[in-house]
């Protein structure tokens, strides 16, 4: 079995920073892609950032210049550094991955989410 576990959420004021982590565990053959999504109150889930080995990261326009996605392949972990946070960033943030194991491929694998709240 393979799992994604997020951590690092919390409560900050406008202009503050948080760093989210997502660690993949289990029997993993390869990680094709890792990304971050979020669901804000009253809104649909949206892509925040994603990163694939050998390619440039992609960001939503709303976070470009403020958020940075990175990965540590040895630790099988993806990070999301969030700076200059705004109230509209308030959401549950989910890690998503396309991961292969010796027993099969998880094309869409989700973590259970971590809450980020930004006060005015």
GUMIVO-409825 format. One record per residue (C-alpha): residue number from 1; x, y, z; residue in three letters. Coordinates in steps of 0.05 Angstrom, whole numbers. Example, Ala and Ser with C-alpha at 12.3 -4.5 7.8 and 13.67 -1.06 7.14 Angstrom:
# residues 2
> 1,246,-90,156,ALA
> 2,273,-21,143,SER
***
This chain:
# residues 120
> 1,0,0,0,UNK
> 2,22,72,-12,UNK
> 3,-1,135,24,UNK
> 4,7,210,21,UNK
> 5,7,248,87,UNK
> 6,4,324,90,UNK
> 7,28,367,148,UNK
> 8,46,440,163,UNK
> 9,-21,475,160,UNK
> 10,-42,525,211,UNK
> 11,-69,595,226,UNK
> 12,-31,657,204,UNK
> 13,-44,731,193,UNK
> 14,-44,764,125,UNK
> 15,28,768,100,UNK
> 16,51,708,140,UNK
> 17,83,644,115,UNK
> 18,73,569,121,UNK
> 19,109,509,93,UNK
> 20,69,448,76,UNK
> 21,98,378,70,UNK
> 22,72,316,37,UNK
> 23,108,250,49,UNK
> 24,96,188,7,UNK
> 25,104,122,43,UNK
> 26,98,49,27,UNK
> 27,128,7,-28,UNK
> 28,142,57,-83,UNK
> 29,174,42,-150,UNK
> 30,171,112,-179,UNK
> 31,136,179,-170,UNK
> 32,113,208,-236,UNK
> 33,82,272,-210,UNK
> 34,66,307,-145,UNK
> 35,21,367,-135,UNK
> 36,-19,409,-88,UNK
> 37,-94,425,-93,UNK
> 38,-139,465,-48,UNK
> 39,-212,473,-34,UNK
> 40,-234,540,-5,UNK
> 41,-301,550,30,UNK
> 42,-357,553,-21,UNK
> 43,-311,539,-79,UNK
> 44,-290,479,-120,UNK
> 45,-223,445,-115,UNK
> 46,-167,478,-155,UNK
> 47,-96,462,-173,UNK
> 48,-45,503,-135,UNK
> 49,21,476,-160,UNK
> 50,51,412,-188,UNK
> 51,120,386,-203,UNK
> 52,144,329,-247,UNK
> 53,214,301,-250,UNK
> 54,252,331,-308,UNK
> 55,203,388,-319,UNK
> 56,189,458,-293,UNK
> 57,137,467,-239,UNK
> 58,69,496,-255,UNK
> 59,31,545,-212,UNK
> 60,-38,574,-210,UNK
> 61,-37,648,-230,UNK
> 62,-65,667,-162,UNK
> 63,-4,640,-125,UNK
> 64,52,652,-175,UNK
> 65,108,692,-144,UNK
> 66,85,676,-73,UNK
> 67,86,600,-70,UNK
> 68,143,553,-86,UNK
> 69,137,478,-97,UNK
> 70,197,432,-89,UNK
> 71,212,359,-78,UNK
> 72,263,315,-43,UNK
> 73,267,251,-82,UNK
> 74,308,215,-29,UNK
> 75,254,229,23,UNK
> 76,197,220,-26,UNK
> 77,169,286,-2,UNK
> 78,140,347,-36,UNK
> 79,137,416,-4,UNK
> 80,97,478,-14,UNK
> 81,128,542,13,UNK
> 82,74,594,19,UNK
> 83,94,667,30,UNK
> 84,54,731,33,UNK
> 85,-9,693,50,UNK
> 86,-76,725,38,UNK
> 87,-145,710,67,UNK
> 88,-166,682,-1,UNK
> 89,-113,628,9,UNK
> 90,-155,599,65,UNK
> 91,-171,527,45,UNK
> 92,-159,454,58,UNK
> 93,-96,436,20,UNK
> 94,-89,367,-10,UNK
> 95,-29,330,-36,UNK
> 96,-39,291,-101,UNK
> 97,7,242,-136,UNK
> 98,15,194,-194,UNK
> 99,55,138,-162,UNK
> 100,76,68,-183,UNK
> 101,86,10,-136,UNK
> 102,110,-62,-148,UNK
> 103,37,-81,-148,UNK
> 104,8,-29,-194,UNK
> 105,1,45,-210,UNK
> 106,-38,95,-171,UNK
> 107,-54,146,-225,UNK
> 108,-92,190,-177,UNK
> 109,-72,185,-103,UNK
> 110,-97,235,-52,UNK
> 111,-75,255,18,UNK
> 112,-127,272,70,UNK
> 113,-113,346,72,UNK
> 114,-86,399,119,UNK
> 115,-123,463,139,UNK
> 116,-93,532,123,UNK
> 117,-128,592,152,UNK
> 118,-106,664,138,UNK
> 119,-138,719,180,UNK
> 120,-144,792,159,UNK
***
